[in-house]
Amino acid sequence: MFYRENGQFKTSYLKDQQIFPIAQDRWAIGLLLAAAFIGVPLLADEYMFRAILIPFVILSMAALGVNILVGYCGQISLGSGAFMAVGAYMAYNTFVRIEGMPLIIALLSGGFCAMLVGVFFGIPSLRVKGLYLAVATLAAQFFCDWAFARISWFTNDSSSGSVAVSGLSLLGWKIDEPFEKYLFCLGLTVITALLAKNLVRSAIGREWMAIRDMDVAAAVIGIRPMYAKLSAFAVSSFIVGVAGGLWGFVHLGSWEPAAFSIDRSFQLLFIVIIGGLGSIMGSFFGAAFIVVLPIVLNQVLPALGDLVGLTVSTAMISHAEYMIFGALIVWFLIAEPHGLAKLWSIGKQKMRLWPFPH
């Protein structure tokens, strides 16, 4: 009965338009953010930061971008890894070629370049949809893989094809330790999530959802499909590009084109499907699931093998991970197409009625 909004009256349009209209939700989000910004840095160790927390935060940001395009606008994309690569490499070139370039400006420049590339490869969405659009965006993945591996300018004429960055700082704050990197990524992700949530609640967000539900009917009532689709590609690619810059600068430190292969595109698509299409919260649920599952399997499967007298190899664990991912995706598509976010929403509705029967 503690999750009831009895007596919480909305006396103004501003209160009616709150992101979290129920007071309990606002308290829960406030406590969660306090724990993430204050509690986690005090309790987590270096392994937790490097292996779980930093990848989770960055992949959550990238999933936000993919969800805007796939979940809210309904445009299938298999080129998210390419847009991450564009953001990482263009942020790198901006950072190393311009003396004294601030880190945040370099990351935003990478996002801007990714936005331009995303709009260019989103032009086919004006004529094709579904599987054909997925193939068109897949071309972006292959083209970017080739460009970053073959054109030496992108890697600053590196003979090995890999690039590296160091000495990260923001307004005099040196970002060296794992907890500092985590806080930096978390701050950007929280800001991105807030902006994305307000954007999908605005007029352009409603246009995206109208195009997703029925583009012909949307065009009949005056929505411009070209503007709606290309704006979704632009916003999505920008966010994914900034996430790619964070992945290269903060998480990896040094990387090569293989770090943003087609596997990364599929990973982000799986995050959105499992977390929940058309849900900001679902992006975080899916990213947590994708990051934590391999670590859990690496611990659980060898223990189960020891119980039954079998030797579980690393290759077997890797194959089991792919099998479980595939089975879960099929299950979610059949049983709960809206993913973990929908299950969370159902749980909240049950809490509002508990303990009364329903």
Buried (B, 14 or more C-beta within 10 A) or exposed (E): EEBEEEEEEEEEEEEEEEEEEBEBBEEEEEEEEEEBBEEBBEEBEEEBBBBBBBBBBBBBBBBBBBBBBBBBBBBBBBBBBBBBBBBBBBBBBBBBEEEEBBBBEBBBBBBBBBBBBBBEBBEBBEEEBEEEBBEBBBBBBEBBBEBBBEEEEBBEEEEEBBBBBEEBEEEEEEBEEBBBBBBBBBEBBBEBBEEBBEBBEEEBBBBBBBBBEEBEEBBEEEBEBEEBBBBBBBBBBBBBBBBBBBBBBBBBEEBBBBBBBBEBBBBBBBBBBBBBBBBBBBBBBBBBBBBEBBEEBBEEBBEEBEEEEEEBEEEBBEEBBEEEBEEBBEEBEEEBEBBBBBBBBEEEEEEBEEEEEE
